[in-house]
């Protein structure tokens, strides 16, 4: 009787060990599968960051917890994108929109390691803005520029023609003030406030 009990006990122990091994194996498989899903999600978010797309709050939280370097890059791109969107909202003509685009793209440093992603963020913001009704309703040129153009046509005839030809009016964006302002440019060296002759 003892031999049968020992054999039965050995069989039960082997079954218990097999069951435990199977449970551990399933847990390991689940861990591997979960890690693969996590890596795929992280890769998807990184591609979205590189493309300059907006991230959801959940995606930002995931990056903050798992990849602080990419999280900081994403935050930097979000700030750039927000700045572009704010500038675009304040435009009063399609020509101003193009000026803002040029300014924003020109402000990206060639040495910036995230240059490509920054350019993509600007382009994404512009692409989305150009789909809006506000952009579609903008005039081609701003009223101020039309006014400047009209006033130059109607200038006093007492001004010499040569002086008229050598002076150009334009509107430039002042980055310090954050606004557009009228600028008078002269082709004549004598009209320059500093000496270019030397």
Z-matrix of the N, CA and C atoms (Angstrom, degrees):
N
C 1 1.424
C 2 1.524 1 111.00
N 3 1.258 2 116.61 1 -36.11
C 4 1.452 3 120.43 2 -179.30
C 5 1.521 4 111.39 3 -64.29
N 6 1.301 5 118.79 4 -37.51
C 7 1.453 6 122.27 5 -178.84
C 8 1.524 7 110.55 6 -64.62
N 9 1.312 8 117.82 7 -42.12
C 10 1.461 9 121.55 8 177.83
C 11 1.523 10 111.06 9 -64.44
N 12 1.297 11 116.93 10 -40.20
C 13 1.466 12 120.60 11 179.25
C 14 1.532 13 110.48 12 -65.29
N 15 1.327 14 116.99 13 -40.87
C 16 1.469 15 121.40 14 179.19
C 17 1.512 16 109.79 15 -65.60
N 18 1.325 17 117.88 16 -44.28
C 19 1.462 18 121.16 17 179.07
C 20 1.529 19 110.24 18 -63.54
N 21 1.330 20 116.30 19 -42.41
C 22 1.462 21 120.64 20 178.79
C 23 1.521 22 110.09 21 -63.58
N 24 1.309 23 117.33 22 -39.87
C 25 1.457 24 122.40 23 178.90
C 26 1.522 25 110.04 24 -66.14
N 27 1.332 26 118.21 25 -41.98
C 28 1.469 27 122.35 26 177.14
C 29 1.526 28 110.93 27 -62.10
N 30 1.319 29 116.80 28 -41.68
C 31 1.468 30 120.78 29 179.08
C 32 1.518 31 109.46 30 -64.89
N 33 1.340 32 117.53 31 -43.58
C 34 1.467 33 121.79 32 179.24
C 35 1.530 34 110.97 33 -63.97
N 36 1.330 35 117.27 34 -39.56
C 37 1.466 36 120.75 35 178.62
C 38 1.522 37 110.75 36 -65.93
N 39 1.350 38 115.99 37 -41.51
C 40 1.460 39 119.48 38 177.93
C 41 1.518 40 110.29 39 -63.30
N 42 1.323 41 117.50 40 -40.32
C 43 1.457 42 121.79 41 179.40
C 44 1.524 43 109.84 42 -65.33
N 45 1.311 44 117.12 43 -40.91
C 46 1.459 45 121.24 44 179.54
C 47 1.526 46 110.51 45 -65.45
N 48 1.324 47 116.29 46 -41.78
C 49 1.465 48 120.53 47 178.71
C 50 1.526 49 109.45 48 -65.28
N 51 1.324 50 117.11 49 -42.07
C 52 1.468 51 120.44 50 177.82
C 53 1.523 52 110.99 51 -61.97
N 54 1.296 53 116.49 52 -43.01
C 55 1.466 54 121.06 53 179.59
C 56 1.532 55 109.88 54 -61.93
N 57 1.309 56 116.70 55 -46.45
C 58 1.478 57 120.93 56 179.51
C 59 1.520 58 110.30 57 -62.63
N 60 1.332 59 116.67 58 -43.80
C 61 1.466 60 120.52 59 177.94
C 62 1.529 61 111.36 60 -61.15
N 63 1.329 62 116.44 61 -41.67
C 64 1.456 63 120.70 62 178.10
C 65 1.533 64 111.22 63 -62.92
N 66 1.311 65 117.14 64 -42.15
C 67 1.469 66 121.49 65 178.55
C 68 1.519 67 109.98 66 -62.40
N 69 1.323 68 117.61 67 -46.51
C 70 1.469 69 121.19 68 178.42
C 71 1.526 70 111.23 69 -62.52
N 72 1.318 71 116.11 70 -40.40
C 73 1.469 72 120.15 71 179.88
C 74 1.531 73 110.04 72 -63.96
N 75 1.338 74 116.47 73 -43.31
C 76 1.459 75 119.86 74 178.50
C 77 1.527 76 110.60 75 -63.69
N 78 1.336 77 116.76 76 -40.77
C 79 1.469 78 120.03 77 177.82
C 80 1.528 79 111.03 78 -62.72
N 81 1.316 80 116.49 79 -40.18
C 82 1.461 81 120.79 80 178.68
C 83 1.528 82 110.30 81 -65.58
N 84 1.338 83 116.27 82 -43.47
C 85 1.462 84 119.89 83 177.84
C 86 1.524 85 110.80 84 -61.60
N 87 1.327 86 116.34 85 -41.80
C 88 1.464 87 120.61 86 178.76
C 89 1.531 88 110.87 87 -64.48
N 90 1.342 89 116.01 88 -39.90
C 91 1.468 90 120.14 89 178.25
C 92 1.525 91 110.64 90 -63.37
N 93 1.322 92 116.66 91 -44.08
C 94 1.468 93 121.37 92 179.42
C 95 1.528 94 109.54 93 -63.44
N 96 1.334 95 116.59 94 -45.65
C 97 1.468 96 120.35 95 179.56
C 98 1.526 97 110.78 96 -62.28
N 99 1.327 98 116.30 97 -41.61
C 100 1.471 99 120.95 98 179.56
C 101 1.531 100 110.31 99 -64.91
N 102 1.311 101 117.18 100 -41.19
C 103 1.474 102 121.51 101 179.20
C 104 1.523 103 110.49 102 -65.16
N 105 1.324 104 117.32 103 -38.58
C 106 1.462 105 121.04 104 177.77
C 107 1.522 106 111.17 105 -65.27
N 108 1.334 107 116.93 106 -41.16
C 109 1.467 108 120.91 107 176.81
C 110 1.531 109 110.48 108 -63.30
N 111 1.317 110 115.66 109 -41.30
C 112 1.467 111 121.04 110 179.73
C 113 1.531 112 110.50 111 -63.27
N 114 1.328 113 117.28 112 -43.16
C 115 1.465 114 121.61 113 179.19
C 116 1.527 115 111.01 114 -66.66
N 117 1.312 116 117.65 115 -38.36
C 118 1.464 117 121.40 116 178.37
C 119 1.530 118 110.59 117 -65.45
N 120 1.324 119 116.36 118 -41.02
C 121 1.466 120 121.49 119 177.79
C 122 1.527 121 110.26 120 -64.91
N 123 1.319 122 116.77 121 -43.20
C 124 1.467 123 121.26 122 178.48
C 125 1.526 124 110.70 123 -62.21
N 126 1.322 125 116.82 124 -41.68
C 127 1.470 126 121.04 125 179.26
C 128 1.529 127 110.46 126 -64.83
N 129 1.319 128 116.96 127 -40.11
C 130 1.468 129 121.72 128 178.46
C 131 1.537 130 109.91 129 -61.99
N 132 1.321 131 116.72 130 -43.22
C 133 1.465 132 121.07 131 179.63
C 134 1.529 133 110.24 132 -65.98
N 135 1.320 134 117.20 133 -42.44
C 136 1.472 135 120.79 134 179.03
C 137 1.525 136 111.24 135 -61.47
N 138 1.317 137 117.31 136 -39.41
C 139 1.466 138 120.92 137 177.12
C 140 1.528 139 110.54 138 -64.99
N 141 1.316 140 115.50 139 -38.31
C 142 1.463 141 120.71 140 178.65
C 143 1.530 142 110.15 141 -65.71
N 144 1.323 143 116.82 142 -41.36
C 145 1.467 144 121.58 143 177.65
C 146 1.521 145 109.55 144 -62.41
N 147 1.308 146 117.55 145 -48.30
C 148 1.469 147 122.07 146 -178.20
C 149 1.524 148 111.55 147 -62.31
N 150 1.337 149 116.88 148 -31.45
C 151 1.465 150 121.31 149 -179.79
C 152 1.526 151 112.18 150 -81.50
N 153 1.345 152 117.32 151 -4.90
C 154 1.463 153 120.55 152 178.20
C 155 1.514 154 114.06 153 79.53
N 156 1.314 155 117.47 154 17.27
C 157 1.465 156 121.75 155 -178.76
C 158 1.525 157 110.39 156 -80.88
N 159 1.338 158 115.40 157 157.90
C 160 1.460 159 120.95 158 175.63
C 161 1.528 160 109.16 159 -72.08
N 162 1.330 161 115.26 160 142.76
C 163 1.460 162 120.40 161 176.36
C 164 1.521 163 109.52 162 -104.94
N 165 1.320 164 115.29 163 148.69
C 166 1.462 165 119.99 164 175.54
C 167 1.533 166 108.60 165 -77.88
N 168 1.319 167 115.58 166 166.84
C 169 1.462 168 120.42 167 177.95
C 170 1.531 169 110.35 168 -62.10
N 171 1.329 170 116.81 169 -38.35
C 172 1.469 171 120.86 170 179.76
C 173 1.529 172 110.33 171 -64.13
N 174 1.328 173 116.71 172 -40.94
C 175 1.464 174 120.35 173 179.35
C 176 1.531 175 110.94 174 -66.21
N 177 1.326 176 116.69 175 -41.59
C 178 1.468 177 119.86 176 177.15
C 179 1.527 178 111.22 177 -62.98
N 180 1.315 179 117.14 178 -42.31
C 181 1.468 180 120.74 179 178.28
C 182 1.527 181 110.88 180 -63.18
N 183 1.317 182 116.83 181 -41.39
C 184 1.463 183 120.75 182 178.03
C 185 1.531 184 109.99 183 -59.49
N 186 1.346 185 116.60 184 -47.21
C 187 1.468 186 119.96 185 179.00
C 188 1.524 187 111.57 186 -62.59
N 189 1.317 188 116.36 187 -41.98
C 190 1.470 189 119.88 188 -178.54
C 191 1.523 190 110.80 189 -59.87
N 192 1.332 191 116.03 190 -37.64
C 193 1.466 192 120.60 191 -178.31
C 194 1.528 193 113.18 192 -81.07
N 195 1.328 194 117.19 193 -31.31
C 196 1.463 195 119.04 194 -171.76
C 197 1.525 196 114.94 195 -109.95
N 198 1.353 197 117.61 196 -27.20
C 199 1.463 198 120.61 197 -174.85
C 200 1.538 199 109.82 198 -146.11
N 201 1.329 200 117.76 199 81.40
C 202 1.463 201 121.08 200 -175.54
C 203 1.538 202 113.89 201 -59.88
N 204 1.324 203 117.94 202 -31.25
C 205 1.472 204 120.54 203 -179.40
C 206 1.530 205 109.90 204 -67.46
N 207 1.309 206 116.92 205 -48.17
C 208 1.462 207 120.64 206 178.67
C 209 1.528 208 110.42 207 -67.68
N 210 1.326 209 116.61 208 -32.57
C 211 1.464 210 120.54 209 176.59
C 212 1.529 211 110.10 210 -60.92
N 213 1.334 212 117.71 211 -45.60
C 214 1.467 213 120.71 212 179.43
C 215 1.531 214 110.80 213 -64.39
N 216 1.298 215 116.81 214 -38.23
C 217 1.470 216 121.16 215 177.00
C 218 1.536 217 109.49 216 -62.86
N 219 1.315 218 116.67 217 -43.85
C 220 1.462 219 121.12 218 -179.96
C 221 1.525 220 111.08 219 -62.99
N 222 1.317 221 116.70 220 -40.88
C 223 1.471 222 120.68 221 178.81
C 224 1.524 223 109.78 222 -64.35
N 225 1.310 224 117.10 223 -44.52
C 226 1.477 225 122.28 224 178.07
C 227 1.529 226 110.21 225 -57.09
N 228 1.332 227 116.44 226 -45.11
C 229 1.456 228 121.11 227 179.84
C 230 1.525 229 111.97 228 -67.81
N 231 1.321 230 116.74 229 -35.77
C 232 1.473 231 120.33 230 177.93
C 233 1.532 232 110.11 231 -64.39
N 234 1.336 233 116.76 232 -40.94
C 235 1.471 234 120.21 233 178.06
C 236 1.527 235 110.63 234 -63.79
N 237 1.310 236 117.06 235 -43.40
C 238 1.468 237 121.20 236 179.16
C 239 1.521 238 109.99 237 -62.21
N 240 1.294 239 115.68 238 -46.03
C 241 1.458 240 121.00 239 -179.81
C 242 1.526 241 110.85 240 -61.45
N 243 1.327 242 116.83 241 -43.13
C 244 1.466 243 121.31 242 179.57
C 245 1.527 244 110.69 243 -63.57
N 246 1.332 245 117.16 244 -40.60
C 247 1.465 246 120.99 245 178.10
C 248 1.529 247 110.39 246 -62.27
N 249 1.317 248 116.86 247 -43.32
C 250 1.467 249 120.89 248 178.91
C 251 1.527 250 110.08 249 -62.95
N 252 1.323 251 116.48 250 -45.97
C 253 1.465 252 120.38 251 179.69
C 254 1.522 253 111.10 252 -59.57
N 255 1.335 254 116.97 253 -41.99
C 256 1.467 255 120.49 254 178.78
C 257 1.521 256 111.69 255 -64.31
N 258 1.330 257 117.13 256 -42.55
C 259 1.464 258 120.17 257 178.13
C 260 1.526 259 110.72 258 -63.52
N 261 1.315 260 116.42 259 -41.54
C 262 1.464 261 120.10 260 -178.37
C 263 1.526 262 111.48 261 -65.92
N 264 1.317 263 117.46 262 -36.94
C 265 1.464 264 121.22 263 179.66
C 266 1.523 265 111.46 264 -62.99
N 267 1.328 266 117.66 265 -27.74
C 268 1.461 267 121.46 266 -177.58
C 269 1.523 268 113.56 267 -89.27
N 270 1.310 269 117.83 268 -0.37
C 271 1.472 270 120.73 269 -179.19
C 272 1.525 271 110.35 270 -74.12
N 273 1.337 272 115.01 271 142.60
C 274 1.459 273 119.60 272 179.29
C 275 1.530 274 112.17 273 -110.79
N 276 1.318 275 117.89 274 4.23
C 277 1.463 276 120.77 275 176.01
C 278 1.531 277 108.82 276 -155.83
N 279 1.311 278 114.83 277 162.83
C 280 1.460 279 119.87 278 177.69
C 281 1.524 280 110.52 279 -68.05
N 282 1.310 281 115.68 280 -29.91
C 283 1.462 282 119.69 281 176.92
C 284 1.533 283 110.44 282 -65.26
N 285 1.331 284 116.94 283 -40.41
C 286 1.469 285 120.74 284 176.21
C 287 1.521 286 110.65 285 -63.23
N 288 1.319 287 116.50 286 -37.90
C 289 1.468 288 120.39 287 177.92
C 290 1.519 289 109.24 288 -58.89
N 291 1.319 290 116.76 289 -45.38
C 292 1.468 291 120.71 290 179.31
C 293 1.525 292 110.94 291 -63.90
N 294 1.339 293 116.95 292 -36.64
C 295 1.467 294 120.57 293 177.12
C 296 1.528 295 110.87 294 -64.43
N 297 1.325 296 115.97 295 -42.23
C 298 1.471 297 120.43 296 178.90
C 299 1.520 298 109.87 297 -63.69
N 300 1.313 299 116.70 298 -42.45
C 301 1.469 300 120.54 299 179.52
C 302 1.526 301 109.57 300 -59.91
N 303 1.324 302 116.31 301 -47.61
C 304 1.473 303 120.39 302 179.21
C 305 1.518 304 111.46 303 -60.59
N 306 1.327 305 115.84 304 -43.81
C 307 1.466 306 120.41 305 -179.39
C 308 1.529 307 110.95 306 -63.09
N 309 1.327 308 116.50 307 -45.80
C 310 1.466 309 120.48 308 -177.31
C 311 1.525 310 111.55 309 -67.16
N 312 1.325 311 116.85 310 -41.88
C 313 1.462 312 119.38 311 178.06
C 314 1.528 313 110.59 312 -68.02
N 315 1.335 314 116.73 313 -36.50
C 316 1.459 315 121.07 314 179.19
C 317 1.512 316 113.37 315 -69.77
N 318 1.324 317 116.90 316 -22.21
C 319 1.467 318 120.12 317 -178.67
C 320 1.525 319 113.06 318 -81.74
N 321 1.320 320 117.28 319 -5.93
C 322 1.466 321 120.95 320 179.57
C 323 1.527 322 108.60 321 -83.79
N 324 1.309 323 115.02 322 122.47
C 325 1.460 324 120.81 323 -177.24
C 326 1.524 325 111.57 324 -68.09
N 327 1.325 326 115.46 325 141.23
C 328 1.467 327 120.37 326 177.13
C 329 1.523 328 111.20 327 -66.91
N 330 1.334 329 116.38 328 -25.27
C 331 1.463 330 120.89 329 -179.14
C 332 1.528 331 112.96 330 -88.12
N 333 1.314 332 117.70 331 -5.09
C 334 1.463 333 121.20 332 -178.87
C 335 1.532 334 108.89 333 -64.63
N 336 1.333 335 117.61 334 123.44
C 337 1.467 336 119.52 335 179.93
C 338 1.535 337 112.50 336 -64.78
N 339 1.319 338 116.38 337 -19.60
C 340 1.464 339 121.25 338 179.44
C 341 1.527 340 111.64 339 -103.61
N 342 1.323 341 116.58 340 23.16
C 343 1.468 342 121.66 341 -175.29
C 344 1.531 343 111.85 342 -53.39
N 345 1.312 344 116.94 343 -49.26
C 346 1.465 345 120.63 344 -177.95
C 347 1.530 346 111.21 345 -60.55
N 348 1.310 347 116.89 346 -44.29
C 349 1.461 348 121.00 347 179.72
C 350 1.526 349 110.52 348 -66.55
N 351 1.331 350 117.28 349 -36.89
C 352 1.477 351 121.10 350 178.44
C 353 1.530 352 109.68 351 -64.57
N 354 1.309 353 116.79 352 -44.93
C 355 1.471 354 120.92 353 178.46
C 356 1.523 355 109.45 354 -61.00
N 357 1.322 356 116.20 355 -43.56
C 358 1.469 357 120.33 356 178.71
C 359 1.523 358 111.47 357 -62.22
N 360 1.341 359 117.57 358 -38.68
C 361 1.463 360 121.03 359 179.16
C 362 1.527 361 110.63 360 -64.01
N 363 1.337 362 116.68 361 -43.26
C 364 1.465 363 120.59 362 178.21
C 365 1.528 364 109.41 363 -63.03
N 366 1.315 365 116.43 364 -47.01
C 367 1.463 366 120.16 365 -178.34
C 368 1.527 367 111.95 366 -63.84
N 369 1.316 368 117.48 367 -37.26
C 370 1.471 369 121.05 368 177.49
C 371 1.526 370 110.92 369 -65.09
N 372 1.338 371 116.54 370 -44.12
C 373 1.464 372 120.66 371 178.97
C 374 1.523 373 110.32 372 -61.92
N 375 1.317 374 116.88 373 -42.41
C 376 1.467 375 121.86 374 179.55
C 377 1.526 376 110.09 375 -65.17
N 378 1.322 377 116.53 376 -44.93
C 379 1.462 378 121.49 377 -179.29
C 380 1.526 379 110.57 378 -58.22
N 381 1.321 380 116.15 379 -44.83
C 382 1.466 381 120.28 380 179.60
C 383 1.527 382 111.06 381 -67.55
N 384 1.340 383 117.08 382 -39.81
C 385 1.463 384 120.54 383 -179.17
C 386 1.530 385 110.58 384 -65.49
N 387 1.316 386 117.21 385 -39.75
C 388 1.463 387 120.42 386 -177.83
C 389 1.531 388 112.19 387 -67.70
N 390 1.317 389 117.83 388 -15.21
C 391 1.466 390 121.38 389 176.54
C 392 1.528 391 111.69 390 -83.04
N 393 1.339 392 117.66 391 -13.84
C 394 1.461 393 120.81 392 -174.21
C 395 1.528 394 111.89 393 -76.24
N 396 1.330 395 115.35 394 157.69
C 397 1.464 396 121.67 395 175.84
C 398 1.520 397 110.60 396 -66.14
N 399 1.332 398 116.77 397 -33.82
C 400 1.465 399 120.30 398 -179.88
C 401 1.527 400 110.33 399 -59.45
N 402 1.313 401 116.97 400 -46.90
C 403 1.461 402 120.01 401 179.41
C 404 1.521 403 110.41 402 -64.33
N 405 1.319 404 117.22 403 -43.18
C 406 1.463 405 121.06 404 -178.54
C 407 1.527 406 111.30 405 -60.72
N 408 1.338 407 116.90 406 -29.83
C 409 1.459 408 120.99 407 -178.94
C 410 1.518 409 114.56 408 -86.93
N 411 1.330 410 117.92 409 -4.75
C 412 1.470 411 120.11 410 -178.35
C 413 1.529 412 110.99 411 -72.64
N 414 1.350 413 116.28 412 143.79
C 415 1.467 414 118.39 413 173.60
C 416 1.525 415 109.65 414 -72.89
N 417 1.323 416 116.15 415 162.22
C 418 1.468 417 120.20 416 179.40
C 419 1.527 418 111.43 417 -64.30
N 420 1.340 419 116.35 418 -43.81
C 421 1.474 420 121.31 419 -179.49
C 422 1.510 421 108.85 420 -120.65
N 423 1.339 422 115.84 421 153.35
C 424 1.462 423 119.95 422 -178.82
C 425 1.523 424 110.38 423 -75.90
N 426 1.332 425 116.49 424 154.90
C 427 1.456 426 122.46 425 178.12
C 428 1.521 427 110.47 426 -61.19
N 429 1.329 428 116.29 427 -39.21
C 430 1.465 429 120.59 428 -178.57
C 431 1.521 430 110.41 429 -62.45
N 432 1.325 431 116.69 430 -42.63
C 433 1.463 432 119.54 431 180.00
C 434 1.523 433 110.43 432 -67.08
N 435 1.336 434 116.92 433 -38.94
C 436 1.457 435 119.86 434 176.78
C 437 1.524 436 110.05 435 -61.86
N 438 1.348 437 116.10 436 -40.49
C 439 1.459 438 121.29 437 179.41
C 440 1.520 439 110.01 438 -64.20
N 441 1.335 440 117.40 439 -42.98
C 442 1.465 441 121.46 440 178.89
C 443 1.516 442 109.49 441 -62.62
N 444 1.320 443 116.85 442 -43.32
C 445 1.465 444 121.02 443 -179.04
C 446 1.529 445 109.89 444 -64.39
N 447 1.316 446 116.68 445 -42.30
C 448 1.460 447 121.14 446 179.76
C 449 1.519 448 111.11 447 -66.03
N 450 1.344 449 117.87 448 -41.36
C 451 1.462 450 120.72 449 -178.56
C 452 1.528 451 111.23 450 -67.93
N 453 1.318 452 118.64 451 -31.94
C 454 1.467 453 119.91 452 177.88
C 455 1.517 454 110.21 453 -70.05
N 456 1.305 455 117.64 454 -31.39
C 457 1.460 456 119.82 455 177.29
C 458 1.524 457 111.25 456 -68.93
N 459 1.319 458 116.04 457 -33.66
C 460 1.461 459 120.62 458 -174.88
C 461 1.521 460 112.87 459 -99.41
N 462 1.303 461 118.71 460 21.72
C 463 1.467 462 120.93 461 -178.89
C 464 1.517 463 110.47 462 -65.23
N 465 1.303 464 114.28 463 158.43
C 466 1.460 465 121.61 464 -179.67
C 467 1.528 466 110.70 465 -57.85
N 468 1.324 467 117.42 466 134.91
C 469 1.463 468 121.46 467 -177.35
C 470 1.520 469 112.06 468 -72.88
N 471 1.336 470 119.13 469 -7.12
C 472 1.455 471 122.14 470 178.83
C 473 1.522 472 112.62 471 -71.88
N 474 1.338 473 117.84 472 -14.79
C 475 1.465 474 120.84 473 -179.99
C 476 1.523 475 107.78 474 -78.24
N 477 1.278 476 116.10 475 135.43
C 478 1.461 477 120.49 476 -179.28
C 479 1.518 478 110.56 477 -64.45
N 480 1.326 479 116.03 478 145.01
C 481 1.457 480 121.17 479 -179.42
C 482 1.516 481 112.01 480 -61.24
N 483 1.333 482 118.20 481 -38.44
C 484 1.459 483 119.97 482 -179.41
C 485 1.526 484 111.35 483 -63.72
N 486 1.336 485 115.68 484 -39.48
C 487 1.457 486 119.29 485 179.23
C 488 1.526 487 109.61 486 -68.33
N 489 1.322 488 117.01 487 -37.17
C 490 1.450 489 122.24 488 179.10
C 491 1.532 490 110.38 489 -63.18
N 492 1.333 491 116.59 490 -40.66
C 493 1.450 492 121.07 491 -179.62
C 494 1.519 493 112.45 492 -70.47
N 495 1.328 494 117.77 493 -28.75
C 496 1.451 495 121.73 494 -175.90
C 497 1.523 496 113.35 495 -87.27
N 498 1.323 497 118.52 496 -5.12
C 499 1.453 498 121.31 497 -178.75
C 500 1.532 499 109.07 498 -112.22
N 501 1.331 500 116.19 499 130.90
C 502 1.459 501 121.58 500 178.15
C 503 1.526 502 108.26 501 -120.52
N 504 1.301 503 115.13 502 141.29
C 505 1.459 504 120.85 503 174.78
C 506 1.516 505 107.85 504 -103.75
N 507 1.285 506 116.26 505 141.47
C 508 1.450 507 119.18 506 174.54
C 509 1.518 508 109.15 507 -150.97
N 510 1.285 509 114.51 508 168.59
C 511 1.458 510 120.77 509 176.94
C 512 1.514 511 106.14 510 -117.21
N 513 1.307 512 116.43 511 127.87
C 514 1.456 513 121.43 512 -179.64
C 515 1.517 514 109.34 513 -124.74
N 516 1.305 515 114.76 514 154.00
C 517 1.460 516 121.02 515 177.79
C 518 1.522 517 108.73 516 -88.02
N 519 1.323 518 117.00 517 123.38
C 520 1.452 519 122.53 518 177.96
C 521 1.520 520 107.50 519 -93.58
N 522 1.329 521 116.58 520 110.77
C 523 1.467 522 120.34 521 -175.95
C 524 1.521 523 112.42 522 -69.41
N 525 1.323 524 117.61 523 -28.21
C 526 1.462 525 120.25 524 179.34
C 527 1.519 526 111.09 525 -70.61
N 528 1.340 527 115.85 526 -40.24
C 529 1.460 528 119.77 527 -179.59
C 530 1.523 529 112.32 528 -89.43
N 531 1.329 530 116.20 529 -21.46
C 532 1.454 531 120.24 530 -178.96
C 533 1.524 532 112.47 531 74.89
N 534 1.337 533 117.22 532 25.12
C 535 1.458 534 121.07 533 -179.04
C 536 1.520 535 109.92 534 -137.58
N 537 1.325 536 114.78 535 169.00
C 538 1.456 537 120.79 536 173.76
C 539 1.524 538 107.98 537 -92.63
N 540 1.310 539 116.30 538 146.27
C 541 1.451 540 119.46 539 177.36
C 542 1.518 541 109.93 540 -145.06
N 543 1.341 542 114.99 541 157.19
C 544 1.447 543 121.88 542 -178.30
C 545 1.524 544 109.41 543 -78.32
N 546 1.336 545 116.37 544 134.88
C 547 1.457 546 121.73 545 -179.17
C 548 1.519 547 107.53 546 -127.98
N 549 1.327 548 115.88 547 136.23
C 550 1.459 549 121.33 548 177.07
C 551 1.510 550 107.87 549 -107.09
N 552 1.298 551 116.56 550 120.55
C 553 1.455 552 121.95 551 -178.98
C 554 1.517 553 108.52 552 -110.32
N 555 1.306 554 115.91 553 144.65
C 556 1.454 555 120.39 554 179.61
C 557 1.508 556 109.57 555 -124.90
N 558 1.323 557 115.77 556 139.16
C 559 1.456 558 120.78 557 176.21
C 560 1.522 559 111.43 558 -85.13
N 561 1.300 560 116.62 559 -14.04
C 562 1.456 561 121.30 560 -175.59
C 563 1.523 562 110.49 561 -82.43
N 564 1.323 563 117.02 562 131.04
C 565 1.466 564 122.00 563 179.58
C 566 1.518 565 110.67 564 -66.41
N 567 1.337 566 117.55 565 -31.72
C 568 1.470 567 120.24 566 -178.61
C 569 1.526 568 111.66 567 -65.66
N 570 1.327 569 117.60 568 -26.91
C 571 1.460 570 120.83 569 -177.87
C 572 1.524 571 113.36 570 -83.53
N 573 1.332 572 117.12 571 -5.42
C 574 1.460 573 120.72 572 -178.77
C 575 1.531 574 109.63 573 -72.65
N 576 1.351 575 116.90 574 140.58
C 577 1.464 576 120.18 575 179.34
C 578 1.517 577 113.42 576 -74.88
N 579 1.315 578 118.39 577 -2.38
C 580 1.467 579 121.87 578 179.44
C 581 1.509 580 108.11 579 -136.86
N 582 1.294 581 115.77 580 167.29
C 583 1.465 582 121.01 581 -172.33
C 584 1.523 583 110.31 582 -90.78
N 585 1.351 584 116.15 583 116.11
C 586 1.466 585 120.97 584 177.41
C 587 1.517 586 111.33 585 -103.11
N 588 1.320 587 117.24 586 -5.43
C 589 1.464 588 121.23 587 -173.79
C 590 1.521 589 112.69 588 -72.45
N 591 1.309 590 118.06 589 -25.92
C 592 1.465 591 119.77 590 -176.01
C 593 1.491 592 113.86 591 -87.21
